Amino acid sequence: MVQVNVQGIKKIRRGKRVYWYHRKTGERLPDDEAGRVARAIEINATMDGPRRQAEAGSVDALVEMYQRAPEYRELAPGSRELYRLHLDTIRGFWGALPVAKIRRRNVLTLRDSRAHQPATANMLIKVLRVLLAFAVNREMRPDNPAKGVGALKAGTGHLTWTQAEIDRFLALAPPDMVIALKLGLYTGQRLGDVLAMSWADYDGSAIRVVQSKTGERLWIPAAKELRRSLDAWPRQGLLIVNLKRPAFRDRWRKVILAAELDGLTYHGLRYTAAAKLAEAGCDVQEIAAITGHRSLAMLQKYTRGA
């Protein structure tokens, strides 16, 4: 069989499953090669050269109008960037389609195209719902077909990160998110405790932590890779990661989307840290001395499979 190479097709392996995406739009492509190639060619054709001039009443025109409006421009910078990523997906999916012709079945098709990434699918529909509410207010259509569309079940478990996933995140992350990931990975602490870490807590060899949830006091040796990153990181302010939780989540989510790591969470790094310590031969007491776990059952949950 002759293999057809088409620009923009990206292969992602998750466990035993293989998924195919269009690199720029993030759209999931069909599993069969013929359908995958045909859809990629179709998407590329709409993206070649300068962006087409938006036709009045089209989704392209609606997105451009929304991005000029206060509703979009007054969003927090991180939220605005997150919205932009999803708006680009919507344009890539529907661009020239008249806004008035969008039906509920179209919305469901868009949602289900990201069913393998349920959290992303849910956020995409949330942005679409906001966009179509904007269209209703501008009298471009009488109703909002995205209103009431159910969310996909994203699951409540926290997955352990693989080394390949860690490497992919680090390759795309800005410096502050690199530091944040390494702090979570090498200390095994919750996000709130990582964001509370100050430079005064780091003495060049270890980090002092008082866990906000349990009050547990920990003195965590800093791994060589973490020390190298911290020692090179400029000390701007009292805190190591100088971000409030909402701003952090916006920046973190942007990297997760860009790296196509939907389903992985910051708390999953705590699982990963415990699992790596178990793999290295640490016993329960040694792992608990770093992670702060008090419950043997909970610690076993974190290290299961290590």
C-alpha positions in Angstrom: 0.0 0.0 0.0 1.3 3.4 -0.9 1.4 5.7 2.1 0.0 9.2 1.5 1.7 12.0 3.3 -0.4 15.1 3.9 0.7 18.1 5.8 -0.8 18.7 9.2 -1.6 15.2 10.3 -0.4 14.4 13.8 -0.4 11.0 15.5 -0.9 10.7 19.3 -0.7 7.4 21.2 -2.5 7.1 24.5 -1.9 3.7 26.0 -2.9 1.1 23.4 -5.1 3.6 21.4 -3.9 5.8 18.5 -5.6 9.0 17.7 -5.1 11.3 14.7 -5.4 15.1 14.7 -5.1 18.1 12.5 -2.0 19.9 13.9 -3.3 23.5 13.6 -7.0 23.1 14.3 -6.8 20.3 16.8 -9.7 18.5 15.1 -9.7 14.8 15.5 -9.4 13.0 12.2 -11.0 9.8 11.1 -9.3 6.5 12.1 -9.3 5.2 8.5 -6.5 6.5 6.3 -8.7 7.5 3.3 -11.1 9.5 5.5 -8.2 11.0 7.5 -6.3 12.2 4.4 -9.4 13.5 2.8 -10.4 15.6 5.8 -6.9 16.9 6.3 -6.8 18.0 2.7 -10.1 19.7 3.1 -9.0 21.6 6.3 -5.7 22.6 4.7 -7.5 24.0 1.7 -9.4 26.4 4.0 -6.2 27.5 5.7 -3.9 28.0 2.7 -2.7 31.5 2.1 -4.3 34.6 3.8 -7.4 34.0 5.8 -10.5 34.2 3.6 -12.5 37.4 3.8 -15.4 36.8 6.1 -18.8 36.7 4.4 -21.6 38.7 6.2 -23.6 36.5 8.4 -21.0 33.7 8.5 -19.3 32.1 11.5 -16.1 33.7 10.4 -17.8 37.2 10.5 -19.4 36.4 13.9 -16.1 35.4 15.4 -14.4 38.5 14.1 -17.2 40.7 15.4 -17.1 39.0 18.8 -13.3 39.4 19.1 -13.7 43.2 18.5 -16.4 43.5 21.2 -16.1 44.3 24.9 -17.4 40.9 25.8 -14.2 39.4 24.5 -11.7 42.2 24.9 -12.5 42.5 28.6 -11.8 38.9 29.4 -8.7 38.2 31.6 -5.6 37.7 29.3 -5.4 34.0 30.0 -9.1 33.5 29.5 -9.0 35.5 26.2 -6.2 33.3 24.9 -8.1 30.1 25.9 -11.2 31.4 24.1 -9.1 32.3 21.0 -7.9 28.7 20.7 -11.5 27.4 20.8 -12.7 30.2 18.5 -10.1 29.1 16.0 -11.3 25.6 16.2 -14.9 26.8 15.6 -13.8 28.8 12.5 -11.9 25.8 11.2 -14.9 23.6 11.6 -17.6 26.0 10.3 -16.0 29.2 8.9 -18.1 30.0 5.9 -21.3 28.5 7.3 -24.1 31.0 7.9 -24.7 31.5 11.6 -28.4 31.2 11.0 -28.0 27.7 9.7 -26.3 26.2 12.8 -28.6 23.5 14.2 -28.4 21.5 17.4 -27.2 18.5 15.5 -24.2 20.6 14.2 -23.3 21.5 17.8 -23.4 17.9 18.9 -21.2 16.9 15.9 -18.7 19.5 17.0 -18.8 18.3 20.6 -18.4 14.7 19.6 -15.4 15.4 17.3 -13.5 16.0 20.6 -15.1 13.1 22.5 -11.7 11.6 23.1 -10.8 14.8 25.0 -14.0 15.4 27.1 -12.7 18.4 29.1 -11.7 20.1 25.8 -15.0 19.2 24.2 -16.9 20.7 27.1 -14.9 23.9 27.1 -15.3 24.1 23.3 -19.1 24.0 23.7 -19.0 26.5 26.5 -17.2 29.0 24.2 -19.6 28.2 21.4 -22.5 28.9 23.8 -21.1 32.3 24.6 -20.4 33.0 20.9 -24.0 32.1 19.9 -25.5 34.1 22.8 -23.5 37.0 21.4 -25.1 36.3 18.0 -28.6 36.2 19.5 -28.0 39.6 21.1 -26.8 41.0 17.7 -29.9 39.6 16.1 -28.0 37.2 13.8 -30.2 34.3 14.9 -33.3 33.9 17.1 -32.0 31.2 19.4 -28.9 29.5 20.9 -28.7 25.8 19.8 -25.7 25.3 22.1 -27.8 26.1 25.2 -28.6 23.0 27.2 -26.2 20.7 25.3 -25.0 18.2 27.9 -21.3 18.0 28.9 -19.3 14.8 28.3 -18.2 12.9 31.3 -14.6 13.9 31.9 -14.0 11.5 34.8 -12.8 12.4 38.3 -9.6 10.3 38.5 -6.2 11.9 38.3 -3.9 10.1 35.8 -0.3 9.5 36.4 1.9 11.3 33.9 4.2 9.3 31.7 7.7 10.6 31.0 6.8 11.2 27.3 3.9 13.4 28.5 6.1 15.3 30.9 8.6 15.9 28.1 5.9 17.1 25.7 4.6 19.6 28.3 8.1 20.9 29.0 8.8 21.3 25.3 5.9 23.7 24.9 5.7 25.4 28.3 6.9 28.9 29.2 9.5 29.1 31.9 7.1 29.7 34.8 5.0 26.7 33.9 8.2 24.6 33.6 9.1 25.6 37.2 5.5 24.8 38.3 5.6 21.3 36.8 8.9 20.5 38.3 7.9 21.7 41.7 4.8 19.4 41.5 6.7 16.5 40.1 9.7 16.6 42.5 8.0 17.6 45.7 4.6 15.7 45.3 2.7 18.6 46.7 -0.8 19.9 46.0 -1.2 23.0 43.7 -2.2 25.3 46.6 1.0 24.4 48.5 3.2 24.8 45.4 1.8 28.3 44.8 2.5 29.2 48.4 6.1 28.2 48.2 8.4 31.2 48.8 12.1 31.7 48.1 12.5 31.8 51.9 11.3 28.1 52.0 14.2 27.0 49.7 17.7 26.9 51.1 19.5 25.6 48.0 19.1 22.0 48.9 15.6 21.4 50.2 12.2 23.1 50.4 10.2 23.6 53.6 6.4 23.0 53.3 3.5 23.4 55.7 0.7 21.6 54.0 -2.5 23.7 54.0 -4.8 20.7 54.0 -3.2 18.8 56.9 -0.9 21.2 58.6 1.9 18.6 58.1 5.4 20.1 58.2 7.7 18.7 55.6 11.4 19.2 54.7 11.7 17.9 51.1 15.2 17.4 49.6 15.3 19.1 46.2 16.2 16.7 43.3 19.2 17.8 41.2 17.0 18.7 38.2 14.7 20.8 40.4 17.7 22.6 42.1 19.2 23.4 38.7 15.9 25.0 37.5 15.4 26.9 40.8 18.9 28.2 40.9 18.6 29.6 37.4 15.1 31.1 37.9 15.1 34.9 38.6 13.7 35.8 42.1 11.0 38.2 41.2 8.9 38.7 44.4 8.5 36.6 47.5 6.9 33.5 45.8 8.7 31.1 43.5 5.6 30.8 41.2 4.3 34.3 41.4 0.8 33.7 40.2 -2.6 33.6 41.8 -4.6 30.4 41.3 -6.9 31.7 38.5 -4.1 33.1 36.5 -2.1 29.9 37.0 -4.9 27.7 35.8 -5.4 29.8 32.6 -1.6 29.6 31.8 -1.5 25.9 32.7 -4.6 25.0 30.6 -3.1 26.8 27.6 -0.1 24.5 27.6 -2.2 21.4 28.2 -4.3 22.2 25.2 -1.2 23.0 23.0 0.5 19.8 24.0 -2.8 17.8 23.5 -2.6 16.4 27.1 -6.2 16.8 27.9 -7.2 14.6 30.8 -4.0 15.2 32.7 -4.1 17.4 35.8 -1.7 19.2 38.1 -2.8 16.9 40.9 -1.8 14.0 38.7 1.8 15.1 39.3 1.3 14.2 43.0 0.4 10.7 41.9 3.4 10.6 39.6 5.8 11.7 42.3 4.6 9.0 44.7 4.8 6.4 42.0 8.3 7.4 41.0 9.5 7.2 44.6 8.0 3.7 44.9 9.7 2.7 41.6 13.0 3.9 43.0 12.6 1.5 46.0 11.3 3.9 48.7 9.2 2.4 51.4 5.9 3.8 52.6 7.4 5.8 55.4 10.0 7.4 53.1 7.3 8.3 50.5 5.0 9.7 53.2 7.9 11.9 54.5 8.0 13.7 51.2 4.3 13.7 50.1 2.9 14.2 53.6 0.3 11.3 53.3 -1.0 10.2 56.7 -3.2 7.4 55.5 -1.6 4.1 54.3 -4.7 3.3 52.2 -4.4 6.7 50.5 -0.7 6.3 49.8 -1.3 2.9 48.4 -3.9 4.4 46.1 -1.3 6.9 44.9 1.4 4.3 44.3 -0.8 1.6 42.8 0.8 0.1 39.7 4.3 1.4 40.6 
